[in-house]
Amino acid sequence: MRVIFAGGGTAGHINPAISIADYAKSRDDDFKALFIGTKSGMETRLVPKAGYDIKYIDIEGFDRRHLLKNISVVKKLMQSRRDCAEIIRDFKPDCIVCTGGYVSGPVAMASKETGVPSLIHEQNVYPGLTVKGAENYVTYLALSFEETVNHMKHKDKCVVTGNPIRKEILDADKQTSCDRLGIKKPFVMIFGGSLGADKINDTVIDMLDRINAEQEIELLFGTGVRNYDKVMQTIAAKNITVGDNVKITAYIDNMADYMSAADVVVSRAGAITVSEIAALGKPSILIPSPNVVRNHQEQNAREFEANNAAAVILESELTSDKLYEKMMSLVENEAQLKLMSANLKKIARTDALERIYELMIKMSKGNG
């Protein structure tokens, strides 16, 4: 099977595509993949590292605040659609898989133009602008939630698959990960996404002296790639001591090990992140981003909270004292951790890769 994948910008769009590609590769000895992305996104780093080829197009998202800027965006969309059609004709894929981000738009459009069947995957309950725009062009709409069907025009194209979760996440073992990482104390990991989140970073910086002084936990702090230098400069300017129990990194490469080892995860509430948290049964404190369409991260977080599977702190209410106290109250309450973990396992969906692969097989057979 030959497949083109499109997904770009953040790791939340790219890692699912890589997971699907890896799964297909494990099932098909003749599998070949080509990714399409932009040179400004995380795909420039993550896709080659995963061992896949990538072609780049020049595309950007629509600016909802400055509408006149969208004239150039539309021009780029039309040109990138033509570029994608050329890439498709050259690679000759059996099907196309889009996992979101604005790069998926012109790829979906070009799939219709070239007659190659395609699907686009929606991670969240409410579909984003790219997915809404792409549903006229794709063969299938692979959805993560039953409720999402109600928001789509082409309900006949909808298939509920869940969110694809990386095999290394599904296979991870807590004790093995702790041994590999040398973790001896209760372990907390905090991150604001692959690009980072200023408010979360500032809050964690203000907790570091207390974490270092009390020495009750080990902490992994992922700043995001664009904020690492800023965080380290702030720590130095405030004369904050970073002890041996604290590790600070720009990007968490071996997420499976660290999340598996964690007793508590503190993160945004992006769909892929919360799906991985659920699959591993990891108690969490979710801080939904307020800067997303239709506030979908808070919807994700509130669903977990309603099932007593996570605690939620809105960014507008976030302080270092509040986060530290909530974090430590969980770490110290073994019964609550076990209850949250059990509740997470009830709502976790772990077969999305298999379901999406089945759709790829159907598309490939139809295209053959």
ZIFEN-V941453 format. One record per helix or strand of 2 or more residues. SS is the DSSP state (h for helix, s for strand). FROM is the first residue (numbers start at 1). TO is the last residue. If there is no record, write none. Layout:
# ZIFEN-V941453
{{SS;FROM;TO} {SS;FROM;TO}}
This chain:
# ZIFEN-V941453
{{s;2;6} {h;11;27} {s;32;37} {h;43;50} {s;53;56} {h;67;91} {s;95;98} {h;103;114} {s;118;122} {h;129;134} {s;140;143} {h;146;151} {h;155;157} {s;158;160} {h;167;171} {h;174;181} {s;186;191} {h;198;205} {h;208;214} {s;217;222} {h;228;237} {s;246;249} {h;255;261} {s;264;267} {h;271;280} {s;284;286} {h;293;306} {s;311;312} {h;315;317} {h;320;331} {h;334;347} {h;352;367}}
